[in-house]
Amino acid sequence: MLERIREGSSGITAKVILGLVIATFVFAGVGTYNNNVDTSVAIVNGDKISQQQFDNAYQNQRNRMQQQYGEMFDQLAGNELYMQNLRTNVLEQQINELLLDQHAAKLNIRVSDEQIKQAILTTPEFQIDGKFDNNRYLMVINQAGFYQATAFRDYLRVDMTRRQLINSIMASEFSLPYQQDIAVKLANQTRDINYATISAEQFKASVDVSEDEVNEYYQANLARFATPEQIKLEYVHLDINALKADVTLAENAVNDYYQDNIDSYSTVERRRASHILIEFADDEAAAKQQAEDILAKIQAGEDFAALAKQHSADTFSGDNGGDLDWFEKGSMDPNFDEAVFALTLDNNLSSVVKTDFGFHIIKLTDLEAVTTQEFAEVKAEITELLKQEQALETFYALQGELAEVAFESPDSLDEAASVVNAEIKQSPWLTRGAAMAPFNAEVISAAFSDDVLLDNLNSEVIEVATDESAMVVRVLEHKPSATQPLTQVSEMIKTQLVSTKAAEQAKQAADSLLAKLVAGEDVSATQFVAVADVPRVGGTIDGNVTKQAFLLAHPTEGVVSAGVAALNNGDYSVVQVTKVTAGVAAETDANLGEQQVMSASQATFEGYIEDLKAQAEITRNLPSNSPQF
């Protein structure tokens, strides 16, 4: 929703730079603490970013990532270093945005009320059948966390002002034809090459690795052989799907719900109409008389559509013969609504109708009557809905009982399992940084907490998936982090050292071959593969060989252009460039100019932000133990 509004006030490059959270719509600046304790996580030129603002922004980012990555996000969330970096990045984004807001204010950049109004009116999420609907607008922004329309308008004002500044910074970049031509020639350039690969495998049989070398490697890399701390849990799992399977509905419950909510299964009457609008202008009486005259012409048989094109002040509909398309009752001005819904297809022309916009002549052109789905069509849907509602009600009740019993009997899950009629299950071995369903990041965090791990108490009730399942856990077994003994890993180390030494010998052989090639010595004993027209991207040979080929200088007479490429498997390739063919302009990508502008604009914007930071007084106070959610 908000992204569509932004599209109206920013170019493509700006949208790349300022990607705000769309999934939740909650403005990170809503709400402050009402106490005297300074809880700010950063101060930028005297303006504070509160803990609550940060928490909101951080939760928004988590929500967006959770929607994007699904269950994979649980694994990311279980990595403390990753989440700490995420929190740092969120704070830096807030600092960047505050710097932009401050500079926009300094430059006196403003967004008018009319600009905000037009942004709202043209947002598809606020429209029904292509037309703005106020009730839908209020519903959507309420769901987004804006309980007052003024709060949403304030949010838009800040965001649109910020984007005006960004556009002014980035719009200065451009791409000239000669720059595009150079880029095309480089992008589409091909090279003819010869290459020979020295396999590391051939040296492994002759490699010797001593016990001292194995031990030395082991001692120098003890961290690599550490097993992570692990726990095995026992847990009581409360799952709404299991509860739903046990729900039995009363005999007439489904039919009763259908009858009580019949409107939900019925379409709303829609009408299609055309109108001619005469605005009041400076003389309301004259406007009314003009409308009466036009009505008389229509009643006398003149074409309504032609008169609409000629006279209607609503030029958008006027160009279409006055057509307003389909709409529901309540979508128009009350007087207009009353008039159009009083018409019939037989009596389809209104008298002159006055609204706040002027005088209207309305013609009903079509209507769609109310239709209702048959009970049989929606029975299964209603059954599922009622079972879900009952299961959810039971779930919340049992969740409360589970929390109470788990707290009152903290040394065992027996009573907790009994009260919710569930069995006590056991988890596989779990680590701090490897969440797996249903043991998400919240479960892992609780399981490794001091209360659960050290004091051996039951956890609190943990939501595994919102409104779907919850669990209480306790530690059954615990394995501290430990270093694997050398006896367990010596063979693995020996294999690694053999591969390393073999790769070193392969490199020495490749370097020797390169020296001979550059010196013009005979290398015919080595088999080189010739490949013509190797592209910069997307060729069929090893990417490391291609990369080396395009790093080499153009070949010149008497000078061999060659180098060595390290391959991912430990092999080495000697690469020689024999010919370079420039790309031609006809092969240019139609979007290349735009891509160049985008790249330059992004670099300009990043430099601008860094310049603002260099001139600003910034204090960061983000604690390492800030809420992790």
C-alpha positions in Angstrom: 0.0 0.0 0.0 2.6 2.6 1.1 4.9 1.6 -1.7 2.3 2.5 -4.2 1.9 5.9 -2.7 5.7 6.3 -2.8 5.7 5.4 -6.5 3.8 8.6 -7.2 6.4 10.7 -5.6 9.7 9.0 -6.5 11.7 7.6 -9.3 13.0 4.1 -9.7 16.3 4.9 -8.2 14.8 6.4 -5.1 12.7 3.2 -4.5 15.9 1.2 -4.5 17.5 3.3 -1.8 14.6 3.7 0.6 12.9 0.3 0.8 10.7 0.7 3.9 8.7 -2.2 5.5 5.5 -2.8 3.5 4.3 -6.0 5.3 3.2 -4.3 8.6 2.8 -0.6 7.6 3.5 0.4 11.3 5.4 3.7 11.4 8.4 3.3 13.6 7.9 6.8 15.1 4.5 6.2 16.5 4.4 6.3 20.3 6.8 7.5 23.0 7.6 6.7 26.6 5.9 8.9 29.1 8.6 9.0 31.7 11.7 11.0 32.5 14.2 8.3 31.9 16.2 8.7 28.7 15.7 5.5 26.8 17.0 6.8 23.5 19.1 4.4 21.4 20.7 7.2 19.4 20.9 11.0 19.4 21.4 12.7 16.1 22.1 16.4 16.2 20.1 16.6 19.4 17.1 14.7 18.1 16.5 11.4 19.8 15.5 8.0 18.5 13.7 6.3 21.3 13.9 2.7 22.4 10.2 2.3 21.4 10.8 3.7 17.9 13.7 1.3 17.5 11.7 -1.6 18.8 8.9 -0.9 16.3 11.3 -0.6 13.4 13.2 -3.7 14.4 10.0 -5.7 14.8 8.8 -4.5 11.4 12.0 -5.7 9.8 11.7 -9.1 11.5 8.1 -9.4 10.3 9.2 -8.6 6.7 12.0 -11.2 6.8 9.7 -13.8 8.4 7.3 -13.3 5.6 10.1 -13.5 3.0 12.0 -16.5 4.3 9.3 -18.5 6.2 10.6 -21.3 8.3 14.2 -20.5 7.2 14.0 -17.4 9.3 13.9 -19.4 12.5 17.5 -20.5 11.7 18.6 -17.0 11.1 16.9 -15.8 14.2 18.8 -18.4 16.2 22.1 -16.9 15.2 22.9 -14.3 17.8 25.6 -12.6 15.7 23.3 -12.3 12.7 20.5 -10.8 14.8 22.9 -8.4 16.4 24.0 -7.2 12.9 20.3 -6.9 11.9 19.6 -4.7 14.9 22.7 -2.5 14.1 21.5 -2.2 10.5 18.0 -1.1 11.6 19.4 1.6 13.9 21.7 2.9 11.1 18.7 3.0 8.8 16.8 5.1 11.4 19.8 7.4 11.7 20.0 7.8 8.0 16.3 8.7 7.8 16.5 11.2 10.6 19.5 12.9 8.9 17.4 13.1 5.7 14.5 14.6 7.7 16.7 17.2 9.4 18.3 18.2 6.1 14.9 18.5 4.4 13.7 20.8 7.2 16.9 22.9 6.8 16.2 23.2 3.1 12.6 24.1 3.8 11.3 21.2 1.6 7.5 20.9 2.0 4.8 18.5 0.9 1.4 20.2 0.5 -1.9 19.0 1.8 -3.1 18.6 -1.8 -0.2 16.3 -2.6 -1.0 14.1 0.4 -4.6 14.1 -0.6 -3.9 13.0 -4.1 -1.5 10.3 -2.9 -4.3 8.8 -0.7 -7.0 9.1 -3.4 -4.9 7.3 -6.0 -3.7 4.4 -3.8 -5.4 1.2 -5.2 -5.7 -0.3 -1.7 -8.0 2.5 -0.7 -10.3 2.0 -3.8 -13.2 -0.2 -4.7 -13.7 -0.8 -8.4 -11.1 1.8 -9.2 -12.6 4.6 -7.0 -11.6 5.9 -3.6 -13.7 4.6 -0.8 -13.4 6.4 2.5 -14.6 3.5 4.6 -12.1 1.1 3.1 -9.4 3.8 3.6 -10.1 4.0 7.3 -10.3 0.2 7.6 -6.9 -0.3 5.9 -5.0 2.3 7.9 -6.5 1.1 11.1 -5.3 -2.4 10.3 -1.9 -0.8 9.6 -1.8 0.7 13.1 -2.9 4.2 12.3 -6.0 4.7 14.5 -6.4 8.4 13.4 -6.4 9.6 9.8 -4.2 12.5 10.9 -1.5 10.1 12.1 -1.4 8.5 8.7 -1.3 11.8 6.9 1.6 12.9 9.2 3.4 9.7 8.3 2.9 10.4 4.6 4.1 13.9 5.0 7.4 12.8 6.5 7.9 10.0 4.0 7.0 12.1 0.9 9.2 15.0 2.1 12.1 12.7 2.5 11.6 11.3 -1.0 11.5 14.8 -2.5 14.9 15.4 -1.0 16.2 12.0 -2.3 14.9 12.7 -5.8 16.6 16.1 -5.9 19.9 14.4 -5.0 19.7 11.5 -7.4 18.1 13.3 -10.4 21.4 15.0 -11.2 22.9 11.7 -12.5 22.7 10.9 -16.2 24.3 8.6 -18.8 25.7 9.9 -22.0 25.7 7.9 -25.2 29.5 7.5 -25.3 29.4 6.1 -21.7 26.8 3.6 -22.8 28.9 2.7 -25.8 32.0 2.0 -23.6 29.9 0.0 -21.2 28.4 -2.0 -24.1 31.8 -2.8 -25.5 33.1 -3.9 -22.1 30.0 -5.9 -21.2 29.8 -7.7 -24.6 33.5 -8.1 -25.0 34.7 -11.7 -25.8 38.2 -13.2 -25.5 39.9 -16.1 -27.2 41.9 -18.1 -24.7 44.1 -21.1 -24.2 44.1 -22.8 -20.8 45.7 -25.8 -19.2 44.6 -27.2 -15.8 47.0 -28.7 -13.3 45.1 -31.2 -11.2 45.9 -31.4 -7.5 44.7 -35.0 -7.3 47.8 -36.3 -9.1 50.0 -35.1 -6.3 48.1 -36.6 -3.4 49.6 -40.1 -3.6 53.1 -38.6 -3.0 52.2 -36.3 -0.2 53.4 -37.3 3.3 51.8 -35.9 6.5 53.5 -36.5 9.8 51.7 -36.9 13.2 53.4 -33.7 14.3 51.8 -31.8 11.5 48.4 -33.3 12.3 48.9 -32.3 16.0 50.1 -28.9 15.1 47.1 -28.2 12.9 44.8 -29.5 15.6 46.3 -27.2 18.3 46.1 -24.2 15.9 42.5 -24.8 15.0 40.9 -26.1 18.2 37.8 -23.9 17.6 37.1 -25.8 14.4 36.7 -29.0 16.4 34.5 -27.7 19.1 31.1 -29.3 19.4 28.3 -26.8 20.1 26.5 -26.8 23.4 23.4 -29.0 23.0 20.2 -29.7 24.9 17.5 -32.3 24.6 14.0 -31.1 25.7 10.8 -32.6 26.9 7.8 -30.6 26.1 4.0 -30.3 26.1 2.7 -29.0 22.7 -0.7 -27.4 22.5 -1.7 -27.4 18.8 -4.9 -25.8 17.5 -5.1 -28.2 14.5 -5.3 -31.2 16.9 -8.0 -29.4 18.9 -9.9 -28.6 15.8 -10.0 -32.3 14.9 -11.9 -33.0 18.1 -14.5 -30.3 17.6 -18.1 -31.5 17.2 -20.6 -28.9 16.1 -24.2 -28.7 17.2 -26.7 -30.1 14.7 -28.0 -26.7 13.4 -24.9 -24.6 14.1 -23.8 -24.3 10.5 -27.2 -23.5 9.1 -27.8 -21.0 12.0 -24.6 -19.2 11.2 -25.5 -19.0 7.5 -28.9 -17.5 8.3 -27.4 -15.0 10.8 -24.7 -13.9 8.4 -26.6 -14.1 5.2 -25.2 -10.7 4.1 -21.7 -12.1 4.1 -22.7 -14.6 1.4 -24.6 -12.1 -0.7 -23.4 -9.6 -3.2 -24.1 -5.9 -2.8 -26.4 -4.3 -5.3 -24.3 -2.3 -7.8 -25.4 0.4 -10.2 -23.8 1.9 -13.2 -24.7 5.5 -14.1 -23.7 8.4 -16.2 -23.9 12.0 -15.1 -23.5 15.6 -16.3 -22.0 18.0 -13.7 -22.6 21.7 -13.8 -20.4 23.4 -11.2 -21.8 26.4 -9.1 -19.0 28.7 -10.3 -19.9 32.3 -9.3 -23.6 32.1 -10.0 -25.4 29.1 -8.4 -28.8 30.2 -9.9 -27.3 30.4 -13.4 -25.7 27.0 -12.9 -29.0 25.4 -11.9 -30.7 27.0 -14.9 -28.1 25.6 -17.2 -28.6 22.1 -15.7 -32.4 22.5 -16.2 -31.9 23.5 -19.8 -29.7 20.4 -20.5 -32.2 18.1 -18.8 -34.9 19.5 -21.0 -32.8 18.7 -24.1 -32.3 15.1 -22.9 -36.0 14.8 -22.3 -36.6 16.1 -25.8 -34.5 13.3 -27.2 -30.9 14.7 -27.5 -28.1 12.3 -26.8 -27.0 12.2 -23.1 -23.4 11.2 -23.9 -22.9 13.9 -26.4 -24.3 16.5 -24.0 -22.0 15.2 -21.2 -18.9 15.5 -23.4 -20.0 19.1 -24.3 -21.1 20.4 -20.9 -20.0 18.3 -17.9 -17.4 19.8 -15.6 -16.4 16.3 -14.7 -14.0 16.1 -17.6 -12.8 12.5 -16.8 -16.3 11.0 -17.0 -17.4 13.6 -19.5 -14.9 12.3 -22.1 -16.6 8.9 -21.6 -20.1 10.2 -22.1 -20.6 10.8 -18.4 -20.0 7.2 -17.5 -19.1 6.6 -13.8 -18.7 2.8 -14.1 -20.1 0.5 -11.4 -20.5 1.6 -7.7 -22.2 0.5 -4.6 -24.6 2.4 -2.3 -22.7 4.8 0.0 -19.9 5.4 -2.5 -21.2 8.8 -3.7 -22.4 12.0 -2.2 -25.6 11.3 -0.1 -27.9 13.3 -2.4 -26.4 11.7 -5.5 -26.7 8.3 -3.9 -30.3 8.8 -3.0 -31.2 9.9 -6.5 -29.4 7.2 -8.4 -30.7 4.4 -6.2 -34.3 5.7 -6.7 -34.1 5.2 -10.4 -35.1 2.1 -12.4 -34.1 0.9 -15.8 -37.6 2.0 -17.0 -37.4 5.4 -15.3 -33.7 6.0 -15.7 -33.4 9.8 -15.8 -33.2 11.9 -12.7 -34.3 15.5 -12.2 -31.5 18.1 -11.4 -29.7 16.9 -8.2 -27.7 19.3 -6.0 -24.6 18.1 -4.2 -21.6 19.8 -2.7 -19.9 19.6 -6.2 -22.7 21.3 -8.2 -25.8 20.3 -10.1 -26.1 16.8 -11.6 -28.3 15.1 -14.2 -28.1 11.4 -13.6 -28.9 8.5 -16.0 -29.1 4.9 -14.7 -27.5 2.7 -17.4 -27.3 -0.7 -15.7 -27.7 -2.5 -12.4 -26.7 -5.7 -10.7 -29.2 -7.1 -8.3 -28.3 -8.8 -5.0 -27.4 -12.5 -5.4 -26.9 -14.9 -2.5 -24.8 -18.1 -2.4 -26.8 -21.3 -1.7 -26.2 -22.9 1.7 -24.7 -26.0 0.0 -22.1 -23.9 -1.7 -20.7 -22.5 1.6 -21.5 -25.2 4.1 -18.0 -26.6 4.1 -16.5 -23.2 4.5 -18.7 -22.3 7.4 -18.1 -25.7 9.0 -14.3 -25.0 8.9 -14.8 -21.5 10.2 -16.9 -22.6 13.2 -14.5 -25.4 14.0 -11.6 -23.0 13.9 -13.4 -20.6 16.2 -14.3 -23.2 18.7 -10.7 -24.7 18.6 -9.3 -21.2 19.1 -11.5 -20.6 22.1 -10.4 -23.9 23.6 -6.8 -23.2 22.7 -6.8 -19.9 24.6 -8.5 -21.4 27.6 -6.0 -24.3 27.7 -3.1 -22.0 27.1 -4.0 -20.1 30.2 -4.3 -23.3 32.3 -1.1 -24.6 30.8 0.8 -21.4 31.8 -0.7 -21.5 35.4 0.1 -25.2 36.0 3.6 -25.0 34.5 4.4 -22.1 36.8 2.8 -23.7 39.9 4.6 -27.1 39.3 7.9 -25.9 37.8 9.8 -29.2 38.4 7.8 -31.4 36.1 5.6 -31.4 33.0 3.3 -34.2 34.3 0.6 -31.9 35.6 0.9 -29.5 32.6 0.4 -32.4 30.2 -2.5 -33.7 32.2 -4.4 -30.4 32.3 -4.3 -30.1 28.5 -4.7 -33.8 27.9 -1.4 -34.0 25.9 1.5 -36.3 26.0 5.0 -35.3 27.0 7.3 -35.4 23.9 11.0 -35.3 23.5 13.0 -33.2 21.1 16.2 -34.2 19.2 19.4 -32.6 20.2 19.2 -28.8 19.7 21.9 -26.1 19.6 21.6 -22.4 20.2 22.0 -21.4 16.6 20.1 -24.1 14.7 16.3 -23.7 15.1 14.1 -26.4 13.5 10.4 -26.7 13.4 8.6 -26.6 15.7 11.5 -25.4 17.9 11.7 -21.8 16.5 14.0 -19.1 17.8 11.7 -18.2 20.7 11.7 -21.8 21.9 15.5 -22.1 21.6 16.0 -18.8 23.4 13.7 -19.9 26.3 15.3 -23.4 26.5 18.8 -21.9 26.9 17.7 -19.3 29.4 19.1 -19.4 32.9 15.7 -20.4 34.5 15.3 -23.4 32.2 18.9 -24.5 31.6 20.6 -23.7 34.9 17.7 -23.8 37.4 16.0 -26.7 35.6 12.5 -25.0 35.7 9.7 -25.2 33.2 9.6 -22.5 30.7 6.8 -20.1 30.3 4.2 -20.8 27.5 6.0 -20.1 24.2 4.0 -19.3 21.0 5.4 -21.4 18.3 3.2 -20.0 15.6 0.8 -17.1 16.2 -2.7 -18.3 17.1 -1.8 -21.8 16.1 0.4 -23.6 18.6 2.3 -23.1 21.9 4.5 -25.2 24.1 6.1 -25.4 27.5 9.6 -27.0 27.6 12.1 -28.2 30.2 15.6 -29.5 29.7 15.9 -33.3 29.7 19.6 -33.6 28.9 22.5 -31.1 28.5 25.8 -31.4 26.7 28.2 -28.5 27.3 30.4 -27.3 24.4 33.5 -29.4 24.1 36.5 -29.9 21.9 36.6 -33.3 20.0 39.7 -35.3 21.0 42.4 -35.5 18.4 41.8 -39.3 18.0 38.3 -38.5 16.6 39.4 -35.9 14.1 43.0 -36.9 13.1 41.9 -38.7 9.9 39.9 -35.6 8.8 42.8 -33.4 9.6 45.2 -35.6 7.6 42.9 -35.6 4.6 42.7 -31.8 4.8 46.5 -31.5 5.0 47.0 -33.9 2.1 44.6 -31.8 0.0 46.3 -28.5 1.0 49.8 -29.8 0.2 48.6 -31.3 -3.1 47.1 -27.9 -4.0 50.3 -26.2 -3.2 52.2 -28.5 -5.5 49.6 -27.9 -8.2 50.2 -24.2 -7.8 53.9 -24.6 -8.1 53.5 -26.6 -11.2 51.1 -24.0 -12.7 53.5 -21.2 -11.8 56.4 -23.1 -13.5 54.3 -23.6 -16.6 53.3 -19.9 -16.7 57.0 -18.9 -16.5 57.9 -21.1 -19.4 54.9 -19.8 -21.4 55.8 -16.1 -20.8 59.4 -16.8 -21.6 58.5 -18.4 -24.9 59.8 -21.8 -24.0 58.4 -25.0 -25.4 55.2 -26.0 -23.5 53.9 -28.5 -26.1 54.1 -31.3 -23.5 51.2 -29.7 -21.7 47.8 -30.0 -23.3 46.1 -26.6 -23.6 42.4 -26.2 -24.5 41.6 -23.5 -27.0 38.2 -21.7 -26.5 37.1 -18.9 -28.8 34.7 -16.0 -28.0 34.6 -16.6 -24.2 31.9 -14.1 -22.8 32.4 -12.2 -19.6 29.3 -13.8 -18.1 27.5 -17.1 -18.8 30.1 -19.1 -20.6 30.6 -22.8 -20.4 34.1 -22.9 -18.8 35.0 -22.6 -15.2 34.1 -19.2 -13.9 37.5 -18.8 -12.2 39.2 -19.3 -15.6 36.9 -16.7 -17.2 37.5 -14.2 -14.4 41.3 -14.6 -14.8 41.0 -14.2 -18.6 39.2 -10.9 -18.2 41.7 -9.6 -15.6 44.6 -10.0 -18.1 45.9 -7.3 -20.4 45.2 -7.3 -24.1 47.8 -9.4 -25.9 50.4 -7.4 -27.9 53.0 -8.5 -30.4 55.9 -10.2 -28.6 54.2 -10.1 -25.2 52.3 -13.1 -23.8 49.2 -12.2 -21.8 48.8 -15.0 -19.3 48.1 -15.8 -15.6 47.2 -18.5 -13.1 43.6 -19.1 -11.9 42.9 -21.0 -8.6 39.9 -23.3 -9.0 37.5 -24.2 -6.2 38.5 -27.8 -6.1 42.2 -27.1 -5.4 43.3 -27.3 -9.1 45.1 -24.5 -10.9 44.8 -23.3 -14.5 47.3 -21.5 -16.6 45.2 -19.0 -18.7 46.5 -17.2 -21.9 44.5 -14.6 -23.8 45.2 -14.7 -27.5 42.6 -12.3 -28.8 40.1 -9.6 -27.5 36.9 -8.8 -29.5 35.0 -5.7 -28.4 31.2 -5.8 -28.1 29.2 -3.9 -30.7 26.7 -1.2 -30.0 23.9 -3.1 -31.7 24.0 -5.6 -28.9 23.3 -3.0 -26.2 20.7 -3.7 -23.6 17.8 -1.2 -23.9 18.0 -0.7 -20.1 21.7 -0.1 -20.0 21.4 3.7 -19.7 18.9 3.4 -16.9 21.1 0.8 -15.1 24.1 3.2 -15.4 22.1 6.0 -14.0 20.8 3.9 -11.1 24.3 2.7 -10.2 25.6 6.3 -10.3 22.6 7.6 -8.4 23.0 5.0 -5.7 26.7 5.9 -5.3 25.8 9.6 -5.1 23.2 9.0 -2.5 25.5 6.8 -0.4 28.1 9.5 -0.5 25.6 12.1 0.5 24.5 10.1 3.5 28.1 9.6 4.6 28.7 13.3 4.2 25.7 14.1 6.4 27.0 11.6 9.0 30.5 13.2 8.9 29.0 16.6 9.7 26.6 15.4 12.3 26.9 14.8 16.1 25.7 11.2 16.5 25.6 9.2 19.8 24.7 5.5 19.6 23.3 3.9 22.8 22.0 0.6 21.5 22.4 -1.9 24.3 23.5 -5.4 23.4 20.7 -6.8 25.5 18.0 -4.8 23.7 14.8 -6.8 23.3 15.1 -9.6 20.8 11.4 -10.3 20.3 
